[in-house]
């Protein structure tokens, strides 16, 4: 019988319904929140530093719903449309990430027309 058929997690060794890999990954993740300016001067919040055990697609969907914005999960980061640095720490805390592990990069100067 293979590991996949038995429903045993290869990382923690527990049955799939009791697997704690994602919870442990959330507690140990060092998340960095930065801002980047994209095409046409639009601001994008970039959230990175997640462990490979965290489902970024599901996390991006939850963040987009709570922050009422668009975005995408790609290349190990979650990109959210707009500047959400003020509220992102609280939202991530409600999703199970410790607040002290979320690092927000505040220095960003707006230049130009916007």
Residue pairs with C-beta under 8 A, 6 or more apart in sequence:
3 10
7 15
7 16
7 17
8 14
8 15
8 16
9 15
9 16
9 19
9 21
11 19
11 21
11 53
12 19
12 20
12 21
12 24
14 20
21 53
22 53
22 54
22 55
23 96
24 53
25 50
25 51
25 52
25 53
25 54
26 51
26 54
26 95
26 96
26 97
27 96
27 97
27 98
27 101
28 51
28 101
29 49
29 50
29 51
29 54
29 97
29 101
30 49
30 101
30 103
31 47
31 48
31 49
31 50
31 92
31 97
31 101
31 102
31 103
32 47
32 48
32 49
32 103
32 105
33 45
33 46
33 47
33 85
33 88
33 89
33 102
33 103
33 104
33 105
34 45
34 46
34 48
34 105
35 43
35 44
35 45
35 46
35 83
35 85
35 105
35 108
36 43
36 44
36 46
37 43
37 44
38 44
41 112
41 113
41 114
42 81
43 82
43 83
44 79
44 80
44 81
44 82
45 79
45 80
45 81
45 82
45 83
45 84
45 85
45 88
46 77
46 78
46 79
46 80
47 63
47 77
47 78
47 79
47 80
47 88
47 92
48 76
48 77
48 78
50 56
50 59
50 76
50 77
50 78
56 73
56 76
56 77
56 78
57 73
59 73
59 78
59 95
60 71
60 72
60 73
60 78
62 95
63 71
63 78
63 80
63 88
63 91
63 92
63 95
64 70
64 71
64 80
66 91
66 94
67 80
67 82
67 84
67 87
67 88
67 91
69 80
69 81
69 82
69 84
70 80
70 81
71 78
71 79
71 80
71 81
72 78
72 79
73 79
80 88
84 91
85 104
85 105
85 106
88 102
88 104
89 99
89 102
89 104
90 99
92 99
92 102
93 99
93 102
